[in-house]
């Protein structure tokens, strides 16, 4: 990839990864009762392992795109565990979107959903869209290697 040119798909993934990581530090859930107000981020102990996974997925996807685009001396393998990077982006984007949708529809009666959750959901959807766009940007003559 040309170090000065970033495709639309990769730009979407890069921006969404940054937004996902930043939004994970905002209010994920809020608790309000009378004068008591408490908020939790995705990194709080209540959500630490499960809510940080989408944030880490966004960071990994964004870091991969940044390395491809802006580190010309770094050579990454074409395939990882038998999958192309585009396939990996598609799987990770889908996983992050499903997890954030699950948080959205989860019944949390005493807790209100915070702005961080909504921004992470939008970023997860953008990661998936970027991965699909990346898949469509492959050359038409592309044939996967035979086994």
Secondary structure, 3 states (H helix, E strand, C coil): CCCCCCCHHHHHHHHHHHHHHHHCCCCCEEEEECCEEEEECCCCCCCHHHHHHHHHHHHHHHHHHHHHHHCCCCCCCCEECCEEHHHHHHHHHHHHHHHHHHHHHCCCCCEEECHHHHHHHHHHHHHHHHHHHHHHCCCCCCCCCCC
